[in-house]
Amino acid sequence: MLQSQDLKRLDKLFSSMQEANGCFLGYPFARGFDYEPLWRFMRLAGNNLGDPFEPGTYRVNSYEFECEVIEFFAQLFRAPPREFWGYISSGGTEGNTYGLYLARELYPDAVAYFSQDTHYSVSKGVRLLGLDHCVVRSQSNGEMSYDDLAQKATRTRNRPAVVVANIGTTMKEGKDDTLKIRAVLRDVGIGAIYIHSDAALCGPYAPFLDPKPAFDFADGADSITLSGHKFLGAPMPCGVVLSRKRHVQRVMRAIDYIGSSDTTLSGSRNAYTPIILWYAIRTLGIEGIKRMFRQCEQLAAYTADELNSRGVGAWRNSNALTVVLPPVEESIKAKWQIATQDVSHLVITPGTTKRQTDALIEAITNRGR
């Protein structure tokens, strides 16, 4: 039994996290979810060990629900029937590393290309995997410069190309075009191409945008990752990674003592995040996801317009939930947990309220008055 001082520490931590949940706008993490019907699962041990599509000796798992989540997104991302595979990961970093791992096993002598606006997990992944890589310039909106990709790929046209396409860059929500990427690489003489789409934030709603960005399997992607906590609303980081099955079969290894194949990056995996994501997509459905996006997009548009009307040069990409603005002061950055590089931004995710954005706008525009 915990002593009273330990219980007080837990109470203090809860209060601190509760307060922080009410005033963070700079990082994509959905709020407003209710998973009370799933609390009972926390009384049970759970481990999704091995390949989710294979029965194994280890039965303390949620494979059935994991597979349904994978199949939901496979259809959403236009994966060829029976030619896809996937699993639920710890988040976007694992998903990006897994995509790069599959690419390296297919093309060991490849050069990896990604833009300067790409998430930091990709530069970490290429170093871990020992992949030669090249950083491509970005356009002002965060999208990859296809002219710079062509120039840099021309120098190594005799080697395969692995490209990480951003479907919503971290700071500006810029979206790269997989069809353009393949066309550019073919034009410079590269035929061996692997494209991994990092759709961490935008994945759940990108298929419904008009115009729809080119990023899915029908648009030439070989693997795709998305986050479960950024838009769908899992209370802890998690993700979904999908790939063409033939790429996964290259890395598959049979493990006798678990009675299954080793196909994932992490081996033992969370058995609860598949249940949470299954619950989210079954509760929301396609129409619910569309509705959540419309609500978030409307609030993002309002926020950008209101900032501009008050003299703050805010902007956002078409259909984006990310509002970009000049760097904010340290006190505002600290209170509202605002992500900042050369620019600051706020991200309107499900659960963000107009009251919160109005309070931030007031703090930014009334500073020093």
Salt bridges, closest charged atoms under 4 A:
GLU66 OE2 - ARG269 NH1 2.50
GLU105 OE2 - ARG104 NH2 2.85
ASP132 OD2 - ARG159 NH2 2.78
ASP148 OD1 - ARG137 NH1 3.20
ASP148 OD2 - LYS152 NZ 3.01
GLU173 OE2 - LYS175 NZ 3.84
ASP216 OD2 - ARG78 NE 2.65
ASP216 OD2 - LYS212 NZ 3.47
ASP219 OD1 - ARG78 NH2 3.15
ASP219 OD2 - LYS212 NZ 2.85
ASP222 OD2 - ARG182 NH2 2.91
ASP222 OD1 - ARG244 NE 3.81
ASP222 OD1 - HIS247 NE2 2.98
GLU287 OE2 - LYS290 NZ 3.60
GLU297 OE2 - ARG316 NH2 2.73
GLU306 OE2 - ARG310 NE 3.32
GLU329 OE1 - ARG367 NE 3.60
GLU330 OE2 - LYS333 NZ 3.96
ASP358 OD2 - LYS354 NZ 2.83
GLU362 OE1 - ARG310 NH1 2.96
